[in-house]
Amino acid sequence: MFLCRIRTDAGVVPAARLDDDTLLDLSPVAGDAGDDLVALLASSGVDGLSAAAAALASSPSAVTLPVASARFEVPVARPQKIVCVALNYVAHAEEGAQAVPAEPVIFFKPPSSLLPHGETVRCPARSSRLDFEVELAVVIGTRARDVAVDDWRDVVLGYTVLNDMTARDLQLVAIEKNQPWDHSKGFDTFAPCGPYLVTADEIADPGRLDLSLTTDGVVRQSSNTRHMVFGVPELISVISAGITLEPGDIIATGTPSGIGKVDDGGTMVATVQGVGSLVNPVAYERAVVPAAV
């Protein structure tokens, strides 16, 4: 299922994508879960929710919304943490003159950095270089710790697209000073995410997905998740070793090569095969990005 959270005049509602053009309001079958897709799937299961949505869609009382005019919210209502992975593609490590890591390099983004599909990423005045990083993101469905590699599917609820925005100039200064660089990754709006939560049954193998990013129609990143240094099973196992994963937690699995600056006023489209395309415009808080000559 392709599920999402949509802002309406009556508030945020859960919805399912019926086809490329139409969304179905799931409020009548959401019950106590409300707009929380993680809770809704926990209570109904994918098969139960799919059956309920099919019955609702054929009802005269069904409410549908056009995808083109929908106002999306972040698909995960209340994640406790966003766990990110650095240098998880060989070519990306090499383009930054970094060694390919022997084990996953982990950092965190605050939930306050999340931003819905269609909303504007805002570069703070203290930075003059904002970089994009398309990533496959895993959404956790159950509380788990110390997950064995072979058991990774037991904890995955689904997938979404995340763009790991980075104030690159601030990050490079922090790296030069041998200081943590989480701050450069954690500003408000620096984790665009969505538009859909795609249930795990829709993705046969998260290690075989094309992913790309364009800015103003120009392809800047293009790769496949098979080039990850550590795949989803290994990442879940390593991250959960001593850290409890909670329902709704998001794991961003790293970005391929091709990272670069997005200009003030530009529009990014981050796409993961079978998961969706995440679109976000960009605005700098002051005119510090020189115009192209």
N, C-alpha and C positions, 0 to 999 in steps of 0.2 A: 504494500500500500504506500501511496505517496500522501503523507499527512502534513498539515500545516496549521498555523494559527493566524487568523485574519482579524484585523481591526474593523469593527463596524460601528455604526452610531450607537448601538446598544452595548458595546463593549467587545472584548476579544472573544472569538468563537473558534472551536476546533473545526477543521474541514478536511475533506478527502478529495483528491483530484480524480474526477471521473474520466476526463480526457485532457488533451493539451489545452483546451479552451475553457473548461468548466470545473468549478469547485462545488462540493456539496457540503452545506452546513451540517455538522454532526451534533449540534447542541441537543436535539431531541433524544439522542441515544448516549449522551456523555455522562449523565447522572452526576454523582458527586465529584467526578474527575474535573468537571468544568472544562476549561481550555487547556488543561495539563495533558499533553499527549502521552507523556511517559506514564502517568497514572491511569489514563484511559486504556492504554495497551496492557498495563499490569492487571487491570480489573477484567478486561474482556478477552485478551489474547488477540493475536492477529486474525485467526480464523473467525472468532466470535465477532470482532469489530467489522470484518469484511462482510459477514453475513448480515449484520445489522445495517451497515451502510447500503448494501444492495436492496434490502427491504425498504429502507427509508427512501432511496432514490426512486423507487417505483410508486411511492405514495403521493397522493395529490397534494399533501401538505409539505412536500420536500421544498427546501429553499436552496437555490443554486446561485452562484456568483461567478461572474466572468474572471478568468485568470488575469486578463490584461489590465483590469482596473482594480484588482484586489490590493488592499494595503496589508502587506505581510508583517507579522511579528516574528521574532526569533523562534524557531520551531521547538526549542527546549525551554520551558517556562522558567524553571528555577534550578539551573545546574549549581552544584556546590563548588565545582572547580573545573577549570579548563587546563588540561595537561597537554603541553606542547613538546614536540621533538625537534631538536636542531640537527642539522647536517645529516639528514637521513637519506639523502641521495648522493651517490658518489660524485656526479658531475657538479652538484651544488657545492659540495665541500671543496672540490678542486677550484671552482671559480672564485671562491673566497680564500684561496691559498691555505686551506685548513686540512688537517689530516682526517682521513676517514675514521670515525670513532670505532673503538673496539666494543663498546657497549652504548646503549642509547643515551643521548645527552638530553636531559629533561629540564624544562622550565615551565612556569605557570603564567597564565593570564588571569586577571580578576574577572568575575562575571560581569562587572560594571563596564567592561570593554566590549561586550556583545552589541551588535547592531543588526537590525533586520535587512533583508533584501529590499533594495530600492531606496534605502536611506543614505544620507551623505556621511562619508568618512571625513572627519575634521582634523587636520594637522594642527597641533598646538603652536602658538606663536614662538615657542622656544626652539622649534625645529624648522629647518629649511629643506629637508629631504625626506619624503615619504615614499617607502618602497612597498610593493605588493608581493605576496607569496601565496599562491593557490595551494590548497591542501585538502585531502580526503580527511573527514572527521568521523570518528566513531562515537556513537552515543551508547552509553552503558545502560543496561536495563534492570540489573539486580545488584544488591549489595554483595560485594565479593572482596576477598583478600587472598593473596598467595595463589593465584590462578595458574594451574599447570598449562603449558603451551598447548597441549592437546584439548584442553577444555575451554578454549577462548570463545567458541561460539555460544557457550552457555550464558555468557554475560553480555553479549552484544544485542542491543535492542534494534539498532539500525544505523544509518549513515546520513551525513549531510555534507555540505560544502562549507569550508571556512577559509577566509582570506587573512593570513597572519600579517597584518599591517605592522610596519616597523619604521620608527624614526631613525633612519640609518645613520645620520650624522651623530646623533646622541649615542647610538649603540657603539659606533667605532671609537668614540672618545672613551666610553666606559671600558671597552676592550683594551685600549692602549694603556689605561690606568690600572688594568688588572682588577676591575671592579665588576660586580654583577650588572647585567644589562637588561634585566627584566623591566625596568622602568620604561625603556624605549619601546617596549612591546605592549605595555599595559595601559596606555592612555584610553580615555573614553572613545568609543567608536572604532577601536583598533582590532576588533574581532568580528567583522561582518560574517554572518552565518545564515545558512538557509538556501533557498526558500523552504525546502521540504525536509521532513524527517522521513527517510525512505526505510521501510522495515527490512530487517535482515534477510528475509526470504526472497527479496527482489534482487539481491546481489549474490551470485553464486560464488564469486571469488574476489574479495577486495584487493587481492594482489595482482589483478589483471585488468586494471581500469585506466583508460586514457584520461589525462587531465591537462588543462590548458588555461591560459589567461591572456586576454586581450586588453589593450587600452586604446580606446577610440578606434576600434576595429583592427588594430595592428596586433598580430600574434607576438607575444613576448615570452611566454612559457609554453612548452609542449613536451609531454613525456608520458610515462605510464607507471603505475604503481609497482609494476614488477621490478623497477629499478630501485626500490627502497632498499636500504642497507638492512633494516630490520622491519619485517612484515608485521601485520596486525597481530597475529598470535604471539610473536615474541614481545612486542610492545606491551600488550596487556599483561603478559606474565611478569615482565620486568617492573612495570609501573606498580602492579598490585603487590609486589614483594615488599610488604611492610607498610603499604599505603592502602587503606580501604577505599575501594571504588563504590560510589553511591549511585542509585538510579538517577539518570539525567546528567551525570558527569560526561564531559566531552574530552576526547583524546584527538588532538590534531597531529597527524602522522608525519608532518614534515613536507617541505617543498622541493621541487626539482630545480634544475639550473634555469637561468634566464631572469632571475630577480632583477628589479630595476626601479627607477624612479617613476612615479606617476605625477603628472603636472597638475597644477591648480586648474580646476575646472574639467579635468579629464574624467572619463567613465571607464570603470573596470568591469569585465565580465569573466568571472572565474567559473570554470566548468569541470565537472567530474562525470565521466561516462556512467549513465544509468542512475545518477544521483540528482543532477540538475545543474542549472546555471544561476549563479549568484551575481547580481548586478548592483553596483554601487558607484555613484559619482563621488568626487573628491573636492574638498575646499580647504585651502590654506587660510589660517587665521590672519595672516598678513601677506602682502604681496612680496614674498621673498624668492619665489621661483622665477628665474629669468625667462622671458619669452623666447621661443625658438627663433633663430635667425634664418 
